[in-house]
Amino acid sequence: MTRDGIALAAIVILLFPMGYFLLASPAFLLVKLDIPPVTELLRGMFNAHFWMLSIAGIIGTIAFAVAGRPGFTIGIALIAALAFWARGWFLQQWDSELRARDAGDANAVRRLRRLHWGSMLGNAILVAAVVGSIPYVSTTSA
């Protein structure tokens, strides 16, 4: 496989968890977050998304390093590190709001929804950045 092929395969691997989350997470906008099974399912989806993005980012980082693309290697490594860090922060915030909701805080559901929207926006920005880099990945000389 050529270096361009390795780099493009890394992009596809990275786009898989991002694309899944981009398509699956808006469905939760149609349900109320004051229903415990819904918030548990959404929490599980966030957890899986961050893990998948971290692992895909590590694979992508290795692939870009093998392809000899140091700039892209650093960029994908930053995405992997962000996903790893964001998982801990996000789930801590999510669990805190769930406890507040269960304790009767009327604004906790609104804050949960804000976390949901924020994560969708962040993922959409990352998807746009990765998709926007595809022409540069395939034309960069090795």
Secondary structure, DSSP 4 states (H G I P E B T S, - for coil): --HHHHHHHHHHHHHHHHHHHHHHGGGGGGS-TTSHHHHHHHHHHHHHHHHHHHHHHHHHHHHHHHTT-HHHHHHHHHHHHHHHHHHHHHHHHHHHHHHHHHTT-TTHHHHHHHHHHHHHHHHHHHHHHHHHHHHHHHHS--
